[in-house]
Amino acid sequence: MKLHRCISLTLFCIFLTATAGEAARPGGNVAAEIRVDVDKPQHAIPPQLFGLMTEEINHSYDGGLYAELIQNRTFQDPSTRERRGGDRERNLPVHWFLLGAANARADDTDPVSPALPISLRLELSGNGEAGVANDGYWGIPVKPETVYTAMFYAKASDGFTGAATASIRTDEGDVSVAKVSTAPITGEWKKYTVTLKTAADAPTTARARFVLSAAGKGTLSFAYVSLFPPTYQNAPNGLRPDIMQLLAELKPKFIRLPGGNYVEGGRFAERFNWKQMIGPPDQRPGHMGCWGYRSSDGFGMPEYLLWCKQLGAEPVLAVFAGYVLNRDHFRAGTAEMALYTQEAVDEIEYVMGPADSEGGKRRAADGFPEPFPLRYVEIGNEDWFDNSGSYDGRFTLIATAIRARYPQLKLIATAPVRSLKPDLYDDHFYRSPRALREMFNLYDPPRDPSQTLHFAGGGWNGRFTNGIKTFVGEWAAQEARPLTNHNSALADAAFVMGMEKNSDAVEMQCYAPLFANVNPADSAKGYPRGWQWEYNLIGYDALSSFGSPSYYAQAMLSQNKGDVVLPVKLDVKQDAPASSQSAAALHGAIGLGSWHTQVEYADLSATAFDGRKLMAADAPNDIKRWDTTGGAWRVQDKAIRPADGNAETWTIIGDPKWSNYTIRLRARKLGGDEGFIVLFNALDGGNYQWWNVGGWGNSVARAEAAQDGHREPYGPSREFRVETGRWYDLRLEVNGPRVRGFIDDKLVTEAMYEPGAGGTGNVVFATATRVDSDGTVLVKVVNAGKEAADAKIDLQGVGRFQPTGTAIVLSGDPRAVNTLAEPRKVAPREEAISGLSASFRHTFPPYSFTILRINSARP
């Protein structure tokens, strides 16, 4: 970056212990100099830089943001458990239970509508009150003085003439905390809406059920059973208030939906079919999602627009692009792609069309007569997984149709395209905290303007210089689960700061996944846990919600964005990080792996550089000698292969003391997403190196190193695609830190491993921005090291400033996580800072992210 007159910010370390609050001691050295030119701003920060991305994963909508409390309200969810209630409950839909002297079963003989094909038939014996109960999403939340709205269809037959009773009952003691009865049920399907209110002395608990019951004899049938608590801004069919409040604190300017795999679905019948997700919620059929559970589609397009409106955010719309997760696709020119193209154009009209357009009329009928300010449309999602090469044609077809109708829209591509230039590319990065920190400078202007960009594993390796901008649509540092820890938050903060300082190239960014229902599996009922993805931003159960440390880091950044980037040069000098194994002493066993791919390996051998045979080619056939992480392996036809072709699994054989050797083997891919994995220098299942051939969606070959289960690539990557059905000869030469990988005697990978490598190893990162309206300077510093950093801050190139300011600090143990029990264990605190002058000092704690707000007048 070009520098002018500068602020000089000299950082040097004072010696403290690895955690804040203990006595000082000698330690490692951190010295840095940050020079900022306050009166020579570089570029404006895009207003839409900070946004949200969601998809239906981890019960993000059903059981999360969408406030509906009944799970399986249309009785169509697939069963995930074995019935524990005996024969009487064998035919009941999942999440429904029988109470009292009655029988119940799912019935499809007299549906309410095509969207509601199943009803629940309750056969009363006349022996007291009986009914059916729903256990919600890991319980129905009960709170004092709370009003609930229940709605359901009901009809009577076989002589029943009474009323139905809706109630909320606690599991413990079967105590009714709210109860109301309907008018007598008629012999035709009719919609009933009732209100239930808990008393002031009601307990606060999620150990409760919603019950529909009756007394008498005959049959009572129910369909589409719904229960809503109060919603955000009291909107009908609305959103959960506590989660919305957390989101409001992030101040998002856009919401990307339907992001992720939810766009595609596992099969064409399970794609995001927006036309089935509009209109009254009880007329939406729902569909099977791609994360192991069914989506009610109660959270559909109208609720997405409601979400945007309530948060003051713009929609960023992702349209289905003809590719699904099981690798099926249609090419441009087919009748199917013509249909999907028209669906995309119609969807855009639904969002932004005038009220008198066909799409606008539909939107107005759903409660939104005014068009929404749509500016960005993403075509597909992660289409680099489509190995057929069809995305270029599919993107061009849809993009051409959209530009013909809506030339003002900016179009986002999810994989490299050649035939039509996109406005933005969507980069996705899921990395370890250290690897993500090292991407702080990823989008810096290239030193060599002629450098060639490469796409691998979901993202490009830098900024474009041809006018194309970047949308980092999914990213996260991944450590701890189901919500990430403070170490991840520090990396996330550094990565966002890097994107912010390069926001002339990075136009938008959003973390993923946003939500996770953190309920554990319920073994008593046979239910799985509430989350599928390991690393998430916001957690909740039925009663409460909380943010991870990374949530607070991002809230700090979005609330203190500034208007312009100030030029900063950071020079850091520090001791090299300690390593558990020096490069000179590298050693370990060998192994094989598979990543959701059907592979087989044969003729594996290892030979020391001095000619000693460490392992003969027939030795690996004894499967008992292998030490496996993940799924099982088996030997078949003198080849070893994973027993489950869709597993993430690796297996190790040999002596951990081995060093300096050549591995030889043959490898063949039979199916799946990626290619081959060869392990070396393996100490155990969490500490190893491996050669990943055809990794990152079968796109490149590269070396990786894992420490305590956290894996990071090192050395250069090279494009390589593994062909299915073909045998390859692999040879890997391991010589201390140097590794050379050959495929069919051709050198493909050459890398040098340095413990702690992956970048500079910096632990201090700094940027600065300025608020134009009042001249406030925002200095943002991540100190990811274990030592406090005392900073001498020299202010030059600014006008007048006040002697007091504010420090917003997020600090703590890097392993610390927030939980339901301790939701703010790691949370920001504000501190007044005084004595500000042209030169002052400030101490940045260990493992901290700090924003200094310096109140100054514009130069």
RAJOKA-V387363 format. One line per field, one symbol per residue. ss: DSSP state (H for helix, E for strand, C for the rest). phi: phi as a letter, one per 20 degrees, with the letter a starting at -180 (. if undefined). A space follows every 50 residues. Layout:
# RAJOKA-V387363
ss = ???
phi = ???
This chain:
# RAJOKA-V387363
ss = CCCCCCEEEEEEECCCCCCCCCCCCCCCCEEEEEEEEEEEEEEECCCCCE CEECCCCCCCCECCCECECCCCCCCCCCCCCCCCCCHHHCCCCCCEEEEC CEEEEEECCCCCECCECCEEEEEEEEEEEEEEEECECCECCECCCCEEEE EEEEEEECCCCCEEEEEEEECCCCCEEEEEEEEECCCCCEEEEEEEECCC CCCCECCEEEEEEEEEEEEEEEEEEEEECCCHHHCCCCECHHHHHHHHHC CCCEEEECCHHHCCCCCHHHCCCHHHCCCCHHHCCCEECCCCCEECCCCC HHHHHHHHHHHCCEEEEEECCCECCCCCECCCCCHHHHHHHHHHHHHHHH HHCCCCCHHHHHHHHCCCCCCCCCCEEEECCCHHHCCCCCHHHHHHHHHH HHHHHCCCCEEEECCCCCCCCCCEEEEEEEECHHHHHCCCCCCCCCCCCC CCCCEECCEECCCCCCCCEEEEEEEEECCCCCECCHHHHHHHHHHHHHHH HCCCCEEEECCCCCEEECCCCECCCCECCCCCCCCECEEECCCCEEECHH HHHHHHHHHCCCCEEEEEEEEEEECCCCCCCCHHHCCCEEEEEEECEEEE EEEEEEEECCCCEEECCCHHHCHHHCEEECCCEEEECCEEEECCCCCEEE EEECCCCCCCEEEEEEEEEEEECCCEEEEEEEEECCEEEEEEEEHHHHCE EEEEEEECCEEEEEEEEEECCCCECCEEEEEEEEECCEEEEEECCEEEEE EECCCCCCCCCCCEEEEEEECCCCCCEEEEEEECCCCCEEEEEECCCCCC EEEEEEEEEEECCCCCCCCCCCCCCCCCEEEEECCCCCEEEEEECCCEEE EEEEEECCC
phi = .fdcfceecddbedecffcfndffbfbfdccbcddcefecfebfeggefd bccbbebllfdfnbgffgdeemfdmdfffdbefdenffdfefffmdcecn eacbbfcdebffagfcfdcdeddeendnfbaccdemeloefdcflcdddd baebbdblnfceedddbdcffenleedbbbdefgfeedfbedccddceef effdbdebcdcdbacpcpccdcblecbcegdfllffledffffffffgff lfebcebefmfffemfcffdffeffedcnggfddfmbfedcnbeefmfed ffffffgfffemdefdeddfcnccfenfadegoeffffffffgfffffff fcfffeeffffffffeocfefeefcccddnblfffeffmefgffffffff ffffecfffeddedbgcdfbffebdeeccdcfgfffgfegdgdfgffdge feecdbmobeereeddnfdddeebaaedbmbedfefgfffffffffgfff fdffdeebbbfbfecbfefffdffeneffecdefcbecdacfebcbdfgf gffffgffecfndceefcddddcbffffcfbfffdfaqfdacbbclbecb cblfbccffenfeebffefffeffeedddnffcbdblmcdbffdfdedbb bcbodgegblbddcadbbedroeccdccebleeafdcacbdddnelmlcb daecccclnedcfbmfdcfbceefndededccddcmeeccddclmdfdcb bdecgnfprfmfddcbbbcceffcmgedddcddeeedfdededdecmdef bffcbcddcdbqffefcecgfcfcgdbfcdcfdcmfbfbbdbdefflccc deddeceff
